[in-house]
Amino acid sequence: MTRIAVATIGDGKLGDVVSSEFGHSRTFTIIDIEDGEVKNVEVLENPAKNMVHGRGPIVGKSLADRGVDIVITGKIGPGASTVLEQLGIKVIVTNPGQKVEDVLRKYKLMK
């Protein structure tokens, strides 16, 4: 099972779109995938949305605590990137505005 967190703009689940920035995203769509099949989808509010600085590392740690293996985002800062790397979470940077399900297929994470 692979757990993927996509930085998103709302709560549209697989139909939502990728946010333009990791730490400033409104939500994270968390998808559990096994053998290319979606097993579960949940939406998590950004736990650091009210912070002025240091959002990325806090979000990274929160996602690691939830067992996330891969993060997909439109953009990511150096602090968050470093934290995710140290935690063993792979980062995929893609064009914002794409649907979550389309991005999962694009990177061959979902059938």
C-alpha positions as CSV (number, residue, x, y, z in Angstrom):
1,M,0.0,0.0,0.0
2,T,1.2,3.5,-0.9
3,R,-0.1,6.6,0.8
4,I,0.0,9.8,-1.3
5,A,-0.7,13.3,-0.1
6,V,-1.6,15.8,-2.8
7,A,-1.5,19.5,-1.9
8,T,-5.0,20.7,-3.0
9,I,-7.2,23.7,-3.0
10,G,-10.5,22.3,-1.6
11,D,-12.3,19.1,-0.6
12,G,-13.1,17.7,-4.0
13,K,-11.2,14.4,-3.3
14,L,-10.0,12.9,-6.6
15,G,-11.7,15.7,-8.6
16,D,-10.0,18.4,-6.7
17,V,-7.0,20.2,-8.2
18,V,-3.3,20.5,-7.3
19,S,-2.4,23.6,-5.3
20,S,0.2,26.0,-6.5
21,E,2.2,25.8,-3.2
22,F,2.7,23.1,-0.6
23,G,2.8,25.0,2.7
24,H,0.0,27.4,1.6
25,S,-2.4,24.8,0.2
26,R,-5.8,24.8,1.9
27,T,-6.1,21.0,2.0
28,F,-4.3,17.8,1.4
29,T,-6.0,15.0,-0.4
30,I,-4.6,11.7,1.0
31,I,-5.0,8.6,-1.2
32,D,-4.2,5.0,-0.3
33,I,-3.3,3.0,-3.4
34,E,-2.6,-0.7,-3.7
35,D,-1.7,-2.3,-7.0
36,G,-2.8,0.8,-8.9
37,E,-6.3,0.8,-7.3
38,V,-7.6,3.5,-5.0
39,K,-8.5,2.0,-1.6
40,N,-9.3,5.1,0.4
41,V,-9.4,8.9,0.0
42,E,-9.6,11.5,2.7
43,V,-9.2,15.2,2.9
44,L,-7.1,16.9,5.6
45,E,-7.2,20.6,6.3
46,N,-3.7,22.2,6.3
47,P,-2.6,21.9,9.9
48,A,-0.4,25.0,9.6
49,K,-2.8,27.2,7.5
50,N,-2.9,29.9,10.2
51,M,0.9,30.2,10.6
52,V,2.8,33.2,9.1
53,H,6.2,31.4,8.7
54,G,7.4,27.8,8.9
55,R,4.4,26.1,7.4
56,G,6.2,23.6,5.2
57,P,8.2,21.8,7.8
58,I,5.1,21.5,10.1
59,V,3.0,20.2,7.3
60,G,5.7,17.7,6.3
61,K,6.0,16.3,9.8
62,S,2.2,16.1,10.1
63,L,2.0,14.1,6.8
64,A,4.9,11.8,7.9
65,D,2.9,11.1,11.2
66,R,0.0,10.0,8.9
67,G,2.3,7.5,7.1
68,V,2.5,9.4,3.8
69,D,5.1,7.9,1.3
70,I,4.7,10.5,-1.6
71,V,3.8,14.2,-1.7
72,I,2.6,15.8,-4.9
73,T,2.5,19.6,-5.1
74,G,2.8,22.5,-7.5
75,K,5.7,24.1,-5.7
76,I,7.6,23.4,-2.5
77,G,10.0,25.5,-0.5
78,P,13.5,24.4,0.7
79,G,12.5,23.9,4.4
80,A,9.6,21.6,3.6
81,S,11.6,19.8,0.9
82,T,14.5,19.1,3.3
83,V,12.1,17.9,6.1
84,L,10.3,15.5,3.6
85,E,13.7,14.2,2.3
86,Q,14.9,13.6,5.9
87,L,11.6,11.7,6.6
88,G,12.0,9.5,3.5
89,I,9.0,11.0,1.7
90,K,9.3,11.3,-2.1
91,V,8.3,14.7,-3.6
92,I,6.8,15.1,-7.0
93,V,6.5,18.6,-8.3
94,T,3.9,19.0,-11.0
95,N,1.9,21.8,-12.7
96,P,-0.8,23.2,-10.4
97,G,-4.4,23.2,-11.5
98,Q,-4.4,19.6,-12.7
99,K,-7.0,17.2,-11.3
100,V,-5.7,14.9,-8.6
101,E,-6.9,11.8,-10.5
102,D,-5.1,13.0,-13.7
103,V,-1.9,13.6,-11.9
104,L,-2.0,10.1,-10.2
105,R,-2.4,8.6,-13.7
106,K,0.3,10.8,-15.2
107,Y,2.8,9.5,-12.8
108,K,1.5,5.9,-13.1
109,L,0.5,5.8,-9.4
110,M,-3.1,4.9,-10.3
111,K,-4.7,2.8,-13.1
